[in-house]
Each structure stands twice: as C-alpha cells, then as structure tokens.
C-alpha cells in the first residue's frame, strides 16, 4: 500500500462566497503561498460558483508551515472574516 508523503493542509479561513475565496486565494498565491479552496456542498451541488448564495461558504486551505505567513497576508490586505 502506497503511503502519502504530503502534509495535510490546514484551514486558514472560512469565507462567504466563492468569489471572495477566489480573490483571497489569488492574493495568497501572489505572495508565493499555496492555497486551495474547499467549496461548500451547496455551491458544488448546484454548480453555482460565481453567484452569492445565502449560506454558501468556502474554506481556504494552506500548508501548515505557511499558516502564519498566510494570516499576515490577509491582515495586510485588511481582511477580517464577515467583513464583506
């Protein structure tokens, strides 16, 4: 059985809407911080990634060793959860 050598990613933030998640993830990538988005079942099931649906949350994931750096990037762009 093949074992994965990849480290699990950690949650950076949960944000409302895929558009916000995409913008924040792009800011992190521009700072050389890998970022992935885990979309809600609501958006995934409906295929509604570009619209704002009530309760549509997306989760930003980063490597554990980049967590503090990623938080600093979000702080530098003055992003606070729930501040949309």
Buried (B, 14 or more C-beta within 10 A) or exposed (E): EEEEEEEEBBEBBBBBBBBBBBBBBEBBEEBEBEBBBBBBEEBBEEEBBEEEBEEBBBBBBBBEEBBEBBBEBBEEEEBEEEEE
